[in-house]
């Protein structure tokens, strides 16, 4: 079904070209879109609906029936009864019928993509329906998720569609009020650059439209249509893990998640047991701000004492003193690679646990 707004825009445009007043009604005689005041013509429209004629002049207006295949969908009324009005009316009816076909095809494709993402199709159905809908099955694609803080208050779906272009081979759909899903058709040999360019473009476009809290995530590139759901699941994980461990970034790829991907899949009881065993029940993020700054800077500089002390503007011996103090309180010497890894994982585990606890409230 075509939206009323699209029909109204179509009638306004056609009236501007043909200089003929137009009105579209549904099969119950209710006005859907119009450029003129038809008054109360419901009874007349209903009589035309049950008549065998496909076009008819009634009370100074030209009436036409518009079908969706064999199903009567709309009644078109053109103001006037002359030969020119009849021809214009037939052309408008033909245009709206083409819109019906286009929208139905887009709806069918949208429905197919949603079922594909949610694993609701058998393998044989995937390929048979893709063939019927003229969707290529063996091209490179990637699933992308666009999340915003505005949710349903902004029509993000239409904004993303507008950015990608109506004639693109990409699929844009939505499964909830806050996320838009893009199945991106890839052309460049270097697909990662193309994906990153698209992601940055979407973010920039939405920012211009004053959309807030934009995050874009994407999965790995797939080359078979049956693998689309896998790329989508990867994009979903990238979106969640990105909020925990990469909260300063608004674009995140599944391939960039690293160890965060593993920690995200750990059960909370196991995480609590790990922290309790390593730190004797204490939390590794409860140190004073100076100690935490030292720890993070030390990790940033790949456990390099000299470079870390230089960036912190402290003497090397002062940094060594802080690391010794930390070793006494935790039993972990961050200058030893194995201990540093343990401490780094512990910090990430605590961050993950806090994020999950906040979701429960």
Secondary structure, 3 states (H helix, E strand, C coil): CCCHHHHHHHHHHHHHHHCCCEEEECCCCCEEEECCCCCCCHHHHHHHHHCCCCEEEECCEEEEEEEECCEEEEEEEEECCCHHHHHHHHHHHHHHHHHHHHHHHHHHHHHHHHHHHCCCCCHHHHHHHHHHCCCCCCCCEEEEEEECCCHHHCCHHHHHHHHHCCCCCCEEEECCCCEEEEEEECCCCCHHHHHHHHHHHHHHHHHHCCCCCCEEEECCCECCHHHHHHHHHHHHHHHHHHHHHCCCCCEEEHHHCCCHHHHHCCCHHHHHHHHHHHHCCCCCCCCCHHHHHHHHHHHHCCCCHHHHHHHHCCCHHHHHHHHHHHHHHHCCCCCCHHHHHHHHHHHHHHHHHHHHHHHHC
